[in-house]
Structures are given as structure tokens and as C-alpha cells.
């Protein structure tokens, strides 16, 4: 039987040429710089997220303050004002109430959005809370809330734009997000604040439903794991570069 030619398997690998080494070096440098930059960005994001969580926690548990009035509306922003614990006085306009579909730990149902007309004539949409499907008729008629002038406390929230997959349909009175401008237009409301208020538990309802105080405050904070991942990848690229450099040095000494 003829012997197999194994010379091709036993031949030592020759050092890479200058072009190949240059391309590998550029690729390694680009990956290393990219991973380090992403890690640095996550460091800044981690600091920002921790500051945000601390700021919101302080706002939520602070005593209620007067809600921004008409002359303050132009300066309202999510960073500066969202989740402020506010207090309002006014009269509910139950005939212009809107039900916004939602799902909570209580099950599926609606956020009950009721306009509150204040003494200066301006209007603030109040999310009086959650009501299950069988608690409110689909035309927006729920159990009667407090009548006459009331005081409402709750958390200031910014409007929610219409969703991509489930878009609000004002013509059919189907609502999936708390879009203040769209709800105001559909209900013929004017001089409406550019925010709404999630009412505290028991603040805007005299019965069991709607149930207030159900604002979900959840800021996922995975930035520490992300920055560790990016920095580890940068170290892996650095380690691989050192290994390739040493291997090329060893091959050149042997040849």
C-alpha cells in the first residue's frame, strides 16, 4: 500500500505578510476602541439611570405641591417635572370621560381619564385609576365619582403617543394610550394642560372603582452588566492581539 504524503501537514506555518498583519492590526484596534467606547458610554448611562431613579423616588414620596398652572405649561418637561407629586382643585367633567384600554395586575380593563376643570377655566386630564371591563360600560359611564369641587393629589405624567401596533382610533372611541392632545380634541376640550395626573389611591373616586394609586414606576437598570460585557470584549480583543503578536514573533525567530 502506498504511503500517504503527510508533508503538507507537517510543514510549519509561515509568518503572515505585512499586509495581513496590518489589516489584522487595524481590525483589532477598531474593535478595541469600539468596545471601550461602548463601555464608557454605559458608565455614563449607569450614572444617569441611578440619578433618575433617585430623583423620581424623591418626587414620588414628597408632599404634594401645586400642579403647574397655565403660565408654567411651556416650561414643562419630562426630566424636570414627570412624577412630581401634585395637588389640584376643580370640578370633574364626567360627561367627557375617556376609557383607555390597559392590562394591570388586577387584570384587563381601562384607565378612567376624567377632565378636571379648575377655577381659571383650564383643564387637566386626571387618570382616576383602573377599572375592570365589567365596572364601566364601553361608552365611558362608570360609577359616579365625587361631585362638586374636589381636591385631587397624584403624580404628574407626560402624554403617551399613540402606539405603533395598537393605534388610538378616536372615531371609534378606541384608546390604547393616554394621548392628552388627541383625547382633548376628541372630547372638545380646550385650554388643556400638556400633562395628565395619575390620581393617588382614594383621591379621585368615592367607590371601589376606579382604583387610583396604581402608577407603575419601573426603570430597568442593566447598564452595569452591559459595561462589564463591553470591557470584557475589549480585553479579549487585547488578549488575542498579544497572542497573535507573540505567535508572529516566535515564527519569525524560528525561520
Secondary structure, DSSP 8 states (H G I E B T S, - for coil): ------HHHHS------HHHHHHHHHHHHHHHHHHHHHHHHHHHHHHHHHHHHHHHHHHHTS--EE---GGGGGG--HHHHTT-EEEEEEEEEEEEEEEEEEEETTEEEEEEEEEEE-TTS-EEEEEEEEEEGGGS-TTS--S----SEEEEEEEEEE-----SSS--BGGGTB--S--HHHHHHHTT--SEEEEEEEE-TTTS-SSSSSB-----------HHHHHHHHHHHHHHHHHHHHHHHHHHHHHHHH-
